[in-house]
Amino acid sequence: MTDQVVDTSGPASAAGTEGPSGAAPRQFFGRERELKELKADIERAGLDTLAGRKAARARVLLIAGRPGSGRTALAEELTRALLDTGDYPDGLLRVGLTDLGGAPVPTERTARDLLDQLEVAGPPGADGDELSQLVREALADRHVLLLLDDAADAEQVDPLLPDNPGCLVVATAQGPLTGISGVRPCTIGGLDKGSAVQLLAGAIGQVRITVDPLTAESLAEECGGQPAALVMIGGWLAAHPMASVADVTKQLRELPDDADQPTGARPLARVFRLVYESLPQTAGRILRLLALAPAGLADAHTASALAGCSVSAAQSTLDDFVRLGLLRTNGAELSQYEVPGCLAPLLQALLADRDRPAEIQLARARLLERTVRQLQSCRAITDPEGSEARRKLAGLPRSLRFPHPEAAAAWLRIRRPALLAAARIAVEDGELDTLARRLVAALVRALAVHQGTEAAASDLYGLHGLVLAVAERRDLPRERAAALLNLADLDARTGRTREALTRYRAALDAGRAAKDPYATGRAMESVGGAYAELGDFHRASDWYGRALAQRLTHGELADEARLYGRLGSVHTYAGQYGEALRNWRAAAAVYRRLGDLAAQARALSEAARVQEYAGRPQESLRTCQEAVEWARQAKDVRLQAALELRLADTLDRLGDQAAAGLHRATAQRLLGKDEPACEIRSGSTEN
């Protein structure tokens, strides 16, 4: 489903749902005995305590029950009560461990989601072990409640357990978590009759219950006491005020059970079937197609694209589904709707049974195309007025346009889990690779412009990995080279230099296969950079030289100057001062041809540094004076001041303190008395 929390216990406005932000507080019915047991379990001595040892890890409370039973609502009610005690001042963290299709969410995603909630940066490309270790370190000195929703097994929970007895973990699952010591599951079934009837009354009014209380109890029994089923049937009764409780109870009894369904799941399936079959044909189709919503998260555009209807019609239908208990909503101005996990299998089965594969594929394609256009609009709104992107944006339908960049950024933030899930699903599906590539490219651009490449690095790493998967599957060497270069850059930034080197070499092979001079040149230069980072300056200079030779054949002056500078740097590090000096002077000459006087001054400054290292201070002094003159002509005051300080240091070493003092005074005068004077290194030395 998503890295974010998705409540799989049903769409109840009582037990069984997550309280949406911006919505009215949810009511909670029953479960007094279970709450009492869980609170008592917190005080129960653990195995370590009984053995006379200090507890090494957080305690785990497990609430076990099938989807729709209200297990998540019980966990939420428990955590609310515990937060009120003040024993957990650092608050509540929560994450879902199962996606909408029933597959366990990888530890990498769950750990990264927890790190995001803790506002701790996780290195892009880090694996689950590294990220879960960061989670444990971040929680080592905090007192938090950790809600792990819908765990498939102990292997999902164990890596996320804090090594801190001051934290408490509340987990929900269908059964026991064998493998985690000291965990006693609190197993829940349906609500008791009184609580179930109270839940119904909240949906349809006390009067309809009072006139026939026994039939209301019978209806609750037909629903198995499951909150998800009770909320759906309550929503249906509220939408049909002329229907009696007795009528709907009879209809439920007459519905045949699906023999393939487990006995405990049949009440929810029968209620869902009754509600679904009462829907108009168009609404029923929209509901089925919501099984395709990425991560089970939808908005009006999602429903509109899937069903091929207007946005306004889709919005109205989604709101109707919320009233019927078929969806949940965040209740915010930017409305987002969520398919409850307990209903996802039923929707998927309906979709497979009622819709042809070609229709399903067409709906997927419409959704991807709509999402691409929204992302393009999201990015284009940040461009200046009158730009080509803004002119294209003006031609889009009003519903696809954003009024200002802040609105686009808010939409991207809210829809981010669904957008990332859409990209993953599209690539894994493999049938719409062209649209999948467009979607990933548009999402990368939108995240980069609204969040910045550093803040979005972990998301970008995953997206570049998806591009690589498509490129390898479709044998697209140009795209493969680009993806490998992007992934290698992120590896290099996070200190995984050897992994980056391997990917740069693979990108070079892909660039050569694609006959792409940019990719091959970029890869050769990056291989040189990786070797320089590893301290292998001989190989670094070799690869920089290869990249330079290619740039020389294409007459790319700016790239030539940069590579001359890189060669100068690695030769300096290797102590080859003659080669370093020649390369820095070559860089200065190319910058002069380009008319970039400031860059020329910086290159000459580096040449002066090399001369100083080589024990030639008089030559260094003359070169630095030349650099000062070019900086003055470039009108770069800070650079000129930095070079004046360089001159002062050189004169100090030559024993001319008076002249050195004059140059320091000049630097201070250029910068102003309050601004510190500091040397500015050449941009060409940056790897």
Secondary structure, 3 states (H helix, E strand, C coil): CCCCCCCCCCCCCCCCCCCCCCCCCCCCCCCHHHHHHHHHHHHCCCHHHHCCCCCCCCEEEEEECCCCCCHHHHHHHHHHHHHHCCCCCCCEEEEECECCCCCECCHHHHHHHHHHHCCCCCCCCCCHHHHHHHHHHHCCCCCCEEEEEEECCHHHHHHHCCCCCCCEEEEEECCCCCCCCCCCEEECCCCCHHHHHHHHHHHHCHHHHHCCHHHHHHHHHHCCCCHHHHHHHHHHHHHCCCCCHHHHHHHHHHCCCCCCCCHHHHHHHHHHHHHHHCCCHHHHHHHHHHHHCHHHEECHHHHHHHHCCCHHHHHHHHHHHHHCCCCEECCCCCCCEECCCCCHHHHHHHHHHHCCHHHHHHHHHHHHHHHHHHHHHHHHCCCCCCCHHHHHHHCCCHHHCCCCHHHHHHHHHHHHHHHHHHHHHHHHHCCCHHHHHHHHHHHHHHHHHHHCCCCCHHHHHHHHHHHHHHHHHHCCHHHHHHHHHHHHHHHHHCCCHHHHHHHHHHHHHHHHHHCCHHHHHHHHHHHHHHHHHCCCHHHHHHHHHHHHHHHHHHCCHHHHHHHHHHHHHHHHHCCCHHHHHHHHHHHHHHHHHHCCHHHHHHHHHHHHHHHHHCCCHHHHHHHHHHHHHHHHHHCCHHHHHHHHHHHHHHHHHCCCHHHHHHHHHHHHHHHCCCCCCCCCCCHHHCC
